[in-house]
Amino acid sequence: MDHVEMDRRTVIKTAGAGLALVLAGLKGTDILAADAVCASDKKLGVTRAQFHHIGVPTQIKHEEERFLEGGKVYITDPEKSAYRIEWCRWMPESKEPEIIRTTAHIAFQVDDVEAEIKKYDEKMVFAKPYVPFAGVKVGFVNVEGLLVEFLQKI
């Protein structure tokens, strides 16, 4: 097994069993083009959304991290990653919910993050829509036990 294949499997394993089922057979280039249903419960109104990235908590410093003061987190740019990985290194003083700081997530780009979040019962919403940095609005929800980020370019 080559190094890239090993890293890919590690990320998929880290991101959880649900994500592994979604991505198990895909290669990096397939993942970049993957189109995913972000809400499988038809009662919510299934929406087509573009896969954007996998966010993985880490304690390891990565090159080209950027610090988001509001969240007290260093992140990498998933658009510069072959497998669309966003490494998230949280500072101890971060006030973000523990589940967001400690659990891998999958992110989907949507046209309207507010509309997506409204489809979920409030107890399934971990973070209501907010702007972590210029040009992006995000929100986090529980989808069938998987932490999902909806991301909107603004």
JOSUL-V794887 format. One line per field, one symbol per residue. ss: DSSP state (H for helix, E for strand, L for the rest). psi: psi as a letter, one per 20 degrees, with the letter a starting at -180 (. if undefined). A space follows every 50 residues. Layout:
ss->???
psi->???
This chain:
ss->LLHHHHHHHHHHHHHLHHHHHHHLLLLHHHHHHLEEELLLLHHHLLLEEE EEEEEEELLLLLLLLEEELLLLEEELLHHHLLLLEEEEEELLLLLLLHHH HHLLEEEEELLLHHHHHHLLLHHHEEEEEEEEELLEEEEEEEELLEEEEE EEEL
psi->prgggggghgggghiqgghhhgigjqrghgghippqoioiohhinpppqp pgrpppqrjppqqkqqpoghilqpqrohijphjlpopooqqhjpjqqghh hipqrpppprhnhghghiiqqhiiohoqprohrpipprqprookjpoppp ppp.
